[in-house]
Amino acid sequence: LTEHGTATTVEVVLHGKADADALSRAGFTYRTEIADLTARGKANRKADEQFAAVTERTALPSGRTAYRRLGDYEGEMKALAARYPDLVKPLTLPNKSVEGREIHGIEITTGAANTADGKPVFFNMGVHHAREWPSAEHAMEYAYDLLTGYGKDPLTTQVVQQSRTIIVPVVNVDGFTISREASTAPADFSRFDYEYKRKNCRISVSTPASFRGGTCSDNPAGRLRGTDPNRNYGGFWGGPGASSTW
C-alpha cells in the first residue's frame, strides 16, 4: 500500500503476478498507472541530473537545482550563520544519533543570540522519514526565505522580528544518509532498496532476532531496519503514541 488514496480507491505497488492474482481473488478491480516502477525511477533520476546540468539557478530562495546531501545542509547552515550573524544562531541537539552523527540546526530572529527574549517559537523539523527528502528542502528553503526576505518583505520582516524560528532540516540523520547516498539502489521498492529507507537506525526491542544482525546500511531487514521517528513519539503527541510493530 502507498499513502495515496481516495474515498473509493487506494494506490498499491505490485511485486509481480502473484500480487495481481491476489487482488483479483479478493474481488478488486484495478488499472495500471505505471507499468514499470524501476524504469520510472531511473528515468526520474536521469531527468533530475539533466535539469541540474543545464539550469544555473532556480526560483527557490536558495537557487538550488538539486536535492541536498547531509553535508550540504550542514555547510549551508554554517554559511548562513556567518552571513547573517545578527539573525542566525547555530545549534546542535544535545544527543547524537545511533551512528554517532551530530544533528544541527539554526535559530532565526533579530538578536538571535538572546535566547531569553521571550519570543514565541516555531520549530520546523524535516526528514523524520529518511526517504522524504523534500521535507528537508522545504525546511532549508524556508530559512533562506526568512533571511533573504528580511528587511524587504513586510510580513517576512515581522515574522523574523517578533518570533524565533528554529529549523532542523534533517532530524533522522542516519536514515537520510543511507537513503540519500544509496547510489546503487535497485529502484524496485524491495526490502533492500535502501533509497526507500523510512526509519532511523535504532533497532526496536520487538525486532525478531533474525533481523538484528549487520549494519544499518547492510542487514537482513534491509530498509526496514530501525524505528520510525514519526510513529514513535510519546503518548498523545498528536496521536495514539508509539507502535509496537517493529
C-alpha positions, 0 to 999 in steps of 0.5 A: 500500500502507498499513502495515496488514496481516495474515498473509493480507491487506494494506490498499491505497488505490485511485486509481480503476478502473484500480487495481481492474482491476489487482488483479483481473488479478493474481488478488486478491480484495478488499472495500471498507472505505471507499468514499470516502477524501476524504469520510472525511477531511473528515468526520474533520476536521469531527468533530475541530473539533466535539469541540474546540468543545464539550469544555473539557478532556480526560483527557490530562495536558495537557487538550488537545482538539486536535492541536498546531501547531509553535508550540504545542509550542514555547510549551508547552515554554517554559511548562513550563520556567518552571513547573517550573524545578527539573525542566525544562531547555530545549534546542535541537539544535545544527543547524537544519533545511533551512528554517532552523527551530530544533528544541527540546526539554526535559530532565526530572529533579530538578536538571535543570540538572546535566547531569553527574549521571550519570543514565541517559537516555531520549530520546523523539523524535516526528514523524520522519514529518511526517504522524504527528502523534500521535507528537508528542502522545504525546511532549508528553503524556508530559512533562506526565505526568512533571511533573504526576505528580511528587511524587504518583505513586510510580513517576512520582516515581522515574522523574523522580528517578533518570533524565533524560528528554529529549523532542523532540516534533517532530524533522522540523520542516519536514515537520510544518509543511507537513503540519500547516498544509496547510489546503487539502489535497485529502484524496485521498492524491495526490502533492500532498496535502501533509497526507500529507507523510512526509519532511523537506525535504532533497532526496536526491542520487538525486532525478531532476532533474525533481523538484528544482525549487520549494519544499518546500511547492510542487514537482513531487514534491509530498509526496514531496519530501525524505528520510525521517528514519526510513529514513535513519539510519546503518548498523545503527541498528536496521536495514539503514541508509539507502535509496537510493530517493529 
